[in-house]
Amino acid sequence: MEAKKGDWVNVYNVVLKPDERAPQVPEDTKKVPLEMWIKGFIQEDAQIGDMVTIKTIIGREVRGKLVEINPSYKHSFGNTVPEVFQIGLQLKEILFGGEDHE
């Protein structure tokens, strides 16, 4: 897939290799690189996997490996927990006497 100059993209970069990590970080943390994923507007046409320059929304230029074109947010607040709905309904009943007092 090809990104065109000006597209919104996500790039990846290794900030610190494991042997470059600070000595005070936990042992399990020292074993892995410090990685960065950052979004911005690509400054040249490129293919996924190419090293590119992006300009972030605040104008900072960053180089990294192109990993995604038009990235979206994939986080959530987790799966629905049906019990929480029941708690909310019971609490409404206790505090306000039900739907009649909205």
C-alpha positions in Angstrom: 0.0 0.0 0.0 1.3 3.4 -0.9 1.1 6.6 1.1 1.0 9.9 -0.7 2.6 13.1 0.6 0.2 14.7 3.1 -1.5 11.5 4.1 -2.1 10.8 7.9 0.2 7.9 8.9 1.7 6.1 11.8 5.4 5.5 12.0 7.5 3.3 14.3 11.0 3.9 15.7 13.2 2.3 18.3 14.2 5.1 20.7 16.6 3.0 22.8 18.0 -0.5 22.3 18.0 -2.8 25.3 21.7 -2.1 26.0 21.0 1.6 26.0 18.3 1.5 28.7 18.9 3.3 32.0 20.5 1.2 34.7 17.7 2.0 37.2 14.8 0.5 35.1 13.5 -2.9 36.2 15.3 -6.0 34.8 12.4 -7.1 32.6 12.2 -3.6 31.1 15.9 -3.6 30.3 15.5 -6.6 28.1 13.3 -4.9 25.5 13.8 -1.8 23.4 12.0 1.5 24.1 9.7 1.8 21.2 7.8 4.8 19.7 4.7 4.9 17.5 3.7 8.4 16.4 1.1 9.8 14.0 1.6 12.7 11.6 1.4 13.9 8.0 3.9 12.1 5.7 6.3 14.4 3.8 6.9 12.2 0.8 5.3 9.4 -1.1 6.3 6.0 0.4 5.4 2.3 0.8 4.7 0.5 4.1 8.0 -0.4 5.6 9.9 2.6 4.2 11.8 5.1 6.4 9.9 8.4 6.1 9.6 11.8 7.7 6.3 13.0 9.1 5.1 16.3 10.5 3.1 15.8 13.7 0.0 17.8 14.4 2.1 20.3 16.5 4.6 20.7 13.7 7.4 18.5 14.9 9.3 16.5 12.3 10.0 12.8 13.1 11.6 10.0 11.1 10.4 6.5 11.4 9.3 3.3 9.6 6.0 3.7 7.9 3.6 1.1 9.5 0.1 2.3 8.8 -1.8 4.7 6.5 -4.8 6.5 7.9 -4.5 5.0 11.4 -7.6 5.0 13.6 -7.9 4.8 17.4 -8.5 1.2 18.5 -8.7 1.6 22.2 -11.9 1.2 24.2 -13.2 1.0 27.7 -13.4 -2.8 27.4 -16.3 -5.2 26.9 -19.7 -4.5 28.2 -20.3 -5.7 31.8 -24.1 -6.4 32.1 -23.9 -6.4 35.9 -22.9 -2.7 35.8 -26.1 -1.8 34.1 -28.1 -3.5 36.9 -26.1 -1.7 39.5 -26.8 1.6 37.8 -30.6 0.8 37.7 -30.6 -0.3 41.4 -28.7 2.8 42.4 -31.1 5.1 40.6 -34.0 3.4 42.3 -32.4 3.8 45.8 -31.3 7.4 45.3 -34.2 8.8 43.3 -37.1 6.4 43.7 -37.0 5.2 40.1 -38.1 6.6 36.8 -40.9 8.7 38.2 -38.4 11.2 39.8 -36.1 11.9 36.8 
